[in-house]
Amino acid sequence: GAHCGLPASQPQPQPLMAAAVRKPASMASPTAAVAMSLSSVTAISPKTASAAGSPSSSPADSRRQAAVGAAAFSAALYAHSSGRSGSSPDPSSSEDDMVEEHTTTEGRPVEPTVTESHGDSDLAVGRGHLAIPQAALSVDQAAVRQRLKAPERPNVENDLRDFIRAGDVLNYLGGNRWGHVVMALGSPKAYEVPVLYSAEALPAGTIPFDAFAVTLRRTSSEEPWGFAFVTEEESKPGGGAGSGHHHHHNQEPTHLVVKQLLPGGPLEAWNAVHPDHRIRLDDRVVEVNGVRGGPQELLRAAEASDAVEVKLWRWSDAAVLSYNVPVYAVEVLQSASNMRDIAESTVCLVVHPLRKIICPVGPLRDGFRISIGHMGGPVQVQVLLSPLDNASLDFSLFRLAVQEVVRAPHDSKWSMRTAVRSYLRNAEIRPERYQQARKKMKLGSRLSERWAARPICSTVPARVWQKYFLKRAYKERSDANSSPQRGVISCSTLCHSMTPTAGNFSAEAAFADDVLRYMPVRDDRVLPEDLVAILMGTGHWDLLSLDDGPPSRRRMDRAGSARPGGAGGVSINTLAPRAGLPVGSFNRDGAPVHLGADQFTVYCGLQVSRPKKATARMFVGDGEPPQPATRFAWDGRCGPLQGPQCSSCRWFEDRLTS
């Protein structure tokens, strides 16, 4: 509760929607402020709207009440998280309004400036109001190179290059209440950096690497050393410890520190002989004559002798955990509330030398520092290993799926409404409900329609993987028919592949099969913890275990394999155009199509709407990423060179394989 502005001892607010949604117990109402804002809302979820209404309410009244409740929740969540009031989505907006990208702006999204601090920031992922997930720290390659001791360290224990591959899911735990998900675009690059720092409370008995040893002697056992008991806060410079015998809030002492430099005493005697290694006030005693432990044990060890070997640690914002540490730079795709769009970032990971967990790090001074979460401990990164490896993943199709997600002309900024929908609705697709071929094809069509919804962080891996499975199904369909123009799908081929006849391969059904097997989620409504639970429930994804090593399918899959895009990776820094469309290509409605000014997006140029204000992403030049979405006067046409794209052309583009 402390990170949400509540005292640590205050109980968490009761979950307001416990009866309305099926979510884990940990997903309670985020803050007391939001709970109070919604205290008058009687129904939130459309699934339970009829139960919340009076017996005489009509279905239309119940649906309207549910819609108003959901909008009220979105408004309260947004207002509290952004610190604004009076800025909320229209309560009368329907669910269709939430997912149609050209007919309305989706609420008023939070748009803070993206900060990529390389200094003394706490490096936490998504602190602040409601702890809404923010972007994992993107580290500039120049910042990495400035701190390198060696460009590569090939032989280390727990080498993350043996584990992480393109398409793996990285879930950040502890940075905020909700979690944060990114998707790896390739295998890590390994570097050796000189220093690893951390601001966490180290395990009892741990000696920081920057501790220093002194030898102290006193003339008699009656002579005081000048040490004192203090609490955690008092142990810091300026903590107001006084004599060290009066502790704030009746807290137990946690440290033994230097509190007196007595004239002629043993500490002053050391300083006189060692002016370059002086003992200072507030230096912490971490070991006495080989004894480690609590302050009482340390003081007893010091009082037992008149000559002691003492290790001291000088408090700073971060202790040195280790020297010459391997750090792994991973290219990832992510979306977050403080990002202007889905984008590629470079994140740095390290295997914690004490806890043996994977943690994100950011630049600090001459090295890197472990990111600290909202509870004061290190942020942990779960790595979900995908079902495929370098040999079974079609890198050309995967790269194409990534580029289509990045280059989509519709608004792809992080969406508060998608976050609310993720909280309220179940994201899992249950395979037992889609046993028939026609149901599978209907599922495939609905999934691709949702790819136009604005994302949250956990949307990204689901959307990319589902696009990949769709393209792979159509490529296999094309290969099976020995198409002379492999990778180019005509309208007739697309329509034919949707018709399941005896002996005919249906690409849409094959796509649905892969989704149900590997990625059974609705990407417009999945939270990070739900995504992890659903993927692990398929039995095809593995949680990275440093003790067990890579799964069997990856043990022969080395990061150095020669693959397009580097060491088993997918780079989107250079956005390549499509190979082109053959003459006679048509979209789902039979309209002829062409490539836009970016030579990538498919348009038909037809009038598909009345002229109005719309939101879309514009392209500025060849090879350049699209600009963030802007609101402009739209003439209602699909393209013809850039701007909004009709659903029929988007449907056609999703099924292209080159």
N, C-alpha and C positions, 0 to 999 in steps of 0.2 A: 503493500500500500504506500510505502514512503515515496516511491518514484511517481506516484500519481498525486502527490500533494497531501496525502493523508499521513498522520502519525503512524509510526511503525507498530504501535500497540493497538491501534484502532482496528476493529474487525472490518473485513471487506464487505461492501454492500451486498445485500442478498440479490441473487440473479433475478432480474425483472422478468425474464422470458423463459424461466425454467420449464413452464408447462407448454410453451409455444414451440420450442425448437429442440431438436435432438442434438445437443452439443456436449462435449466433455465437461465435467464439473469445473475444470479450471477456467472455462470460458464464461465466467460470470459477467454481470453488467460491469463495464470497465471502470467507471468512477461513480462516486456518490453524486457528482454534479449532473451526469447524464441520467442517473436513476431518478433524481428529483425532477429533471426536465420532463421525464416521461411518466411521472407518477399518475397523471390523469389519462394516459392512453390505455384503453381497455383491451385492445387487440393489436397485435403486431404482425404476426405471420398470417398470410392468406390461407395457410393450411388449417388454422384454427379460428378463422374469423367468425364462422357460423356459431361456434361454441361460445365465443365471447359476446355475441349479440343477444338481444332479447329473443324470447321464443317467437314473437310475432314479426321479427325482422325478415325482410325479403332477402333472397340471395344477393341481389344487386346492392342492397343496403350494407350487407355484411362485407361484400367485396370492397365497397367504397370505404367503409370503416377501416378495413385492413390496410388499404392503400394509404389512407391518411395516417394511420399508425406507423407504417413503415417510413413514410416521408418525415414524420415527426422524429423518429429515431435517427434518421439520416441528418436532419437539421440539427438536433441536439449534439450528435456526435461530431458533426462538422464544426459547429459553433464553439464547442469546448476545445476541440483539438487545435483550432486555428486561432482561438482567442478573440473571435469576432462575434458580433451579435447582429441579428436582423438580416443575415445572409444565409438563406436556406433555399433548397429546391422547392419548386411548386408542389404543395401537398396534393394537388389534384392530378399530378403526373401519373400516367399509367405505367405498367411494366414495359409496354412496348416503347414508351418514351425513353426508358432507361437504356435500351440497347440499340436504338436507331441513331446512328452517328451523324446523320445529315439533317435531321428534323429538329434537333434541340441540342443545346449545350448541356452536358451532364452535370447539373448542379454548379457549384462554385468551388472548384478544387483548391486545396491548399497549395500554394506555389512559393514556398520559401526558396531562398537562394541555395544552390548546391555548394556545399563547403567541402573542400578537399584539403583539410589541414595537414600540414607536415610538421607541425610544431608540438606544443605541449597540450593538445586537446585530449579529452578522455577517451577518444577513439571508440566510444560506445555506438552500437548500431541502433539508432532509433530511440534515444531518450526523449523526454519532453512530455507534453500534454498527451495523455492516453497512451504514451509510448507507441504511437503509430509508427510502423516500420519505415525507416529511412534507408537510403542506399548504403550498402557495404562500402567502406572506404576504398575509393579508387586511387591506387598508388601510381604516380607518374614513373615511367621507366627511368627517367633521369634521376629521380630520387633514389631508386634502387641502385643504380650504377655508382652514385656518389658515395654509397655506404658499403660497397663491395670490398671484401677482402680477397675473394677469388671468384671468377666468373661462374664456376661450376664445381660442385662437389659430388662426384659420381658414386662413391661407395660409402653410404651412410645407412645406419639402421632406420627402419621405418621410412623408407624413401617414398614420398607421395607420388613420384613419377611412375611407380609400379602399380598405382591404384587408379588415379583419376584419369578419365577419358572424356572425349566430347559427348555431351548429352547427359552426363552425371548431374545429379541434383545436390546442391550444397545448402543445407538448412542451418541458419544461425540461431543458436539457442542462448538465451540469457541476455541478449542485447536489448530486448524489449519484451513486453508482455505477450505479443502476438507471434513473434518469430519473423524471420525474413529468409526468403528463398532466392537463390540465383542458380543459373545453369552454366556448367562448364562448357567452353567451346573447344577445349583441347587439353592435352596433357600439360602438366606444370613445367616451368623452367626452374632449375635449381640454382641458387646462389649461396655463397657463404658470406655472412655479414659478421662484423667484429663483435657486436654487443647485442644482447637481448635483454630488454627491460620489462618490468611489470609493476603495476601499482596495486596489485592484489595483496590481500593478507596471506602471507606465505604459511604453509603448514608448520605446525609447532616443531621446533628443533631445526628448521631450515636456516642455513647460513647463506646470506646473499654473497655473490661472488665479489662484490666491491667492499666487503668487510675487511678490516685491517687489524693486525695483531700488535699488541703492546705488552711489555713486561713491566709490572709494577712491584715495588717493594716498600714496605713500611717498617718503621723502627720498632713497633710493638703492636700487639693485638688490640690495644686500646685506641690506637690511632685510626680515625675514620677514613674510609676510602673516598667518600664524597658521592656515593651512589644513592639513589632513591627510587622507591616504587611509584609508578605513575600509570594512568589509564592510557588507552589508545590516543585520545584527543590530547591529553596532557603531554604525551611523548613527542609531539610535533613542535617545532620551534614556534614560540609565541602561544603555546597552548595554555599558559597560565597555571603551570603545575605548582608554583610556589615552592614549598619545602618538599612537596611530593607526598605528604601524609594526609592531605585532604582531597578526596576524590569526588568529582562531579556526579550527582544523581546516584550516590551510593554504588557506583560501579566498582567492580573488582579490579585491582591493578593488573595490568597486562604486560608491562615492560619494566626493566631495570635500566635506568639511564644515569648519565653523569649530570648531577645537579649542583655540585659545589667543586670549585677549584681552589682548595684551601691553600693559603700561603705556606710554603714549606712542606706541603703534603706530597703524597706519592704521585699524584697526577701532575702537579706543577713541576715536580722533579723530572718527570718524563719530558715535559714540554721544554724544559731548559736545555736538555741534552739533544732533543730531536725537534728543532724548530720547523723542519719541513714536514713533519708528521705529527702535528700538534693534536692533542685531545681537546675537544670543545664541549661546551655545555650542550646537553640534549643528545649527545652521542649515545646510542643504545648498546647495552651489553648483551651480546648474543651467545657468548661461550666463556666459561671460566675454567681453566685447567682441564679442558676436554669435556666439561659438563655442559650439556645443553638442556633446555627445559624452560619452566616458568620462572618468574622473577624470584620467588622464594628459594628455588633450588640453586639459582645462580648466586644469590646473596650468601646462602649457606656455604657454597663452595669457596666464595671469596673470603668469608670470615674464618674459614678453617685453616688458613695459611697466611703467612706474612709476605710471601712472594708468589705472585700469580701471573699466569699467562692469560691475557684477556683479549677476546676478539670484540671489536666495536664496529658498529655500523652507523654511518651518518645519515640521518633521515633525509630523504628527497622525495620528489613526486613519484619516483619509480626506482625500484631496486634492480640491481643487475642479477638476472637469473643465470646467465651463462655467457661464455665467450665463444666466438667462431662457430656460429650456429647456422645450419642450413635453412634457408627461407625459400618458399616455393611461390612463384608468381603464376597465377592462373588467369587466363582470359575468360571472362564470364559475360553472360547476358542477363540484365536485370531491369526491373521496373520498381520505382519506389515513390513515396509521396513527395520527396524533395528533388525528384528528377523531372526534367521537362519531357521525357519520352523514354521508351524502351531503348536501351543503348548498351554498347559494349564497354566493359570496364576491366581493369587489371586489379585483382585482389591478391594479397599476399597472405600465405598461411605458414604456420610453424607447428611442429609437434612439441607440445609443452614439455620441457625437460624434466619436470617434477611429476606432473599429473598424467603424462602420456595420453593427452587428448589433443585434438587438432584445434588450433585457435587462430583467429585472424590477427594480423599485426599491421601497424602503420609506422612510418618513419618517426624517429625521435632522436635528436642530437646526432651522434655518430653511428647509431644503429637503428633497431626497430623495437617497438613496444607492443605488448599484447593488449588487445582491446578488452576493456572492462565493461561488464554489463550492469543492468540497473540494480542488481542486488550486491554489487561490489566484487563479485568473482569474475574470473575470465570468461569471455564469450566462447562457447564451444561450437564447432562446426561439425554437424553430422554430414556424412557423405553417403548418398544413396547411389550405388553402382548400377548402371543401366543393364538391361538384359543383353545388350550387344557389345561387341568388342571391335577392335580395328579391322578385323578380317570380315566381320558380318555387317558392319555399318557401311552403307553406301554414302560416302562422303560428299559426292556431288549433289545428291538429293538432300542430304542433311544441310549442306551449305545453302541450297536453294530455299529450303524451308525457313532457315534462320533469316535469310535476306528478305523474304516476303514478310516475315513478322516485323522486321526492322523498317522496311520501306513501305509499309501499308499506307495508303493515302489518307485513311480515316484517322481521327484523333486517337492516339495511343498513349496518352498521359495517364498516370495512375488515377484511379477513379474511386472517390468515396462511396459512390452508389454501389459499385461492384463489391467493395469491402463490406458494406451493409448487407448486400444480397448474400455474400459468402457467410456472414454470421447467421442469417436467418434461414438459409435453405441448405438442404442436403446436396452435397456435390457428387456423391458416389453413384456410378452407373452399375446397376446389378445385372450381371451377365445372364442370370436365369430368366430375365424378362425379355430377352432378345434371342430366342432360339430359332425363330423362323427367318428365312432369308429376307422377306419383305420388311419385317420389323428391323432387321439389321440395316437395310438400305435407308429406311426412314430415319434411323438413328444417325447414320453417317451424314445425311443431308442436314439434320438439325445441328449436329456438332459443328459443321463447317459454317453454318449461319452465325453461330455464336462467336466466331473468330473476329467479328467486327466490333464486339463489345470492348469497351475500354478496360485495361488490365489492372490487376494488383500484382504484387511480386510473385505469388505462386501461380499466376496465370501463365507466366513465360514458358517454363519447361513443358507444361501440358499442351500449350498451343503449338510449340515447335514440334514436339514429338507426334502429335496427332496430324499435323500437316505432313510430316515426314512419312507416316504410315499411309496416308492417302496417296501421296505421290509414288511411293513404292508399289502400292497396289496397281496403279495405272501403268507404271513402267513394266511391271510383270505382265499385265494385260497386253501391253504393246509388244513385249518380247515374245509372248506366246503366239501372237498373230504375225510375228516376223514383219513388223511394219517397216517399210523402206525408209521412212523418216522417223527413226527412233527418237523418242523424247518429245515429239510434236504430236499432240492429240487433237484430232478434228472433232467437230461437234457430233458427227455420226458415230465416231468411236466412243465418245463419252456416253451418248445416249444408249448405244448398244451394250456397253458394259454395265449399265444400270438395269438391264433386263435379264433376270435369272431364268434361263431356259435350260432344258436338259442338256448336259454336257458343256454348257457355256460358263466361262469364268466371269463372275461378276466382281468388278473392281470395287464397287461400293460395299458389297457384302464382305469382301476380303479386308477392306479398310476397317469396317466395323469389328470384324473378328480380331484384328490386331489391337484395336483400341480396347475392346473388352478383355483382352488377354494381358496387355501391358500398361495401358494408361486409361483405366475406366473412370474418368472424372469429367465433370462439366467445368471447363476452364474459366467460365465467367462467374464462378461462385465457390471457389475452393480456397480454404485457408491453409497456411503452411502446415500446421499439425495434422489437418485432415489429409492433405496431399501425401505426407509421409506415411500415415496409417494406411491409406488406400493402396499406395504402391507396395508397401511391405506385405499387405494382405494378398497381393496377386501371386506371391511366391516366386516372382521372376526378378525382382530387384533385391539387392543385397546391401545391408548396412556395413560400411567399411569397418573392419576389425584389424587393428594393428597387430594384435596377437595372432590371429589366424592367417593373415596374409591375404592376397588377392583370391577371389573365387577361381575355381578350376578353369572356367572359360577364359580367364585373363592371364593365366600363369605363363602362357607362351606369347603374350601380347606385350611386347616391350614398347616403351614410349618412343624409342628411336626408330621405329619402323618408318620406312619411307612412305608417307601418305600425302595427298594434296593438302596444302595449307600448313605444312610444317610437321612437327612430331605428333602425328595423329590428331591434328587440330583443324578448326574451321575459322579462318580469319575473315572478318567483314570490314576491315579497315578500308579496303578498296572495293567499292561496290561495282561489280561488273554488270554490263548489260546482258540481256537475254540473247540467245543465238538468233532470234528472229521468229516470226510466225509465217507459215506458208500461206500463199494466196488461197483464199477460200476458207479461212478459219472463221468460225461462228461461235457466239456465246450460247448460253442455255436456251435463250429465247429465239435463236436462229438469226440474230443480227450479226453482220460482219464486224470483225474486231481488228484493232491495230494496236501497236505499241505507242505509248505517250512520249513526251519529250525526253523522259529519262531512259527511254529504250528498255523499259522493264515492266511498267504497269500497263495492263490491258484495258482499253476503252472501246466503246462502240460509237460515242458521239451523239447518241439519240437523246431526245428530250424525255427525261424520266420523272420530272417533277416540275411543279410550278416554280418560277423564280422566287427566291427568298434568301434570307440570311442563313449561312451554313458554316460548319466548322470542318476544316480539312488541313492536311499537311501539304506544303508546297515544296517543290524541288528547285534548286538554284543552279544546277549545272551537272555535267557528266561526271560520274564518279563521286558526287557529293551526297552526303546523307540528307534526307528531307528536313525542312525546317519544322520546328514545333508547330502544332496545330494553331491556326489563326481563324478568326471569324471574318467572313467577307460576304459580299453580295454574289450569290451563286445564280447563274442563269438557268439552272435546272437540267443541264445536259451532263451526260456521263463523259467526263473529260472536256474536250476531245484530246487535249495535250497534257493536262495535269488537273489536280483537284479531285472532287468527289468521284467515286466509282460506283456504278450501279451494282446491285446484288447479283445480277446475271453475269456480268463480266468478272466480278470477284469470284463467283462460283467456277467459272471457266479457268481463271488464273490459278486457283487453288489446285487444280488438277493437271496443270502443266508439269512436265518433268525435265524441262531445261529452260 
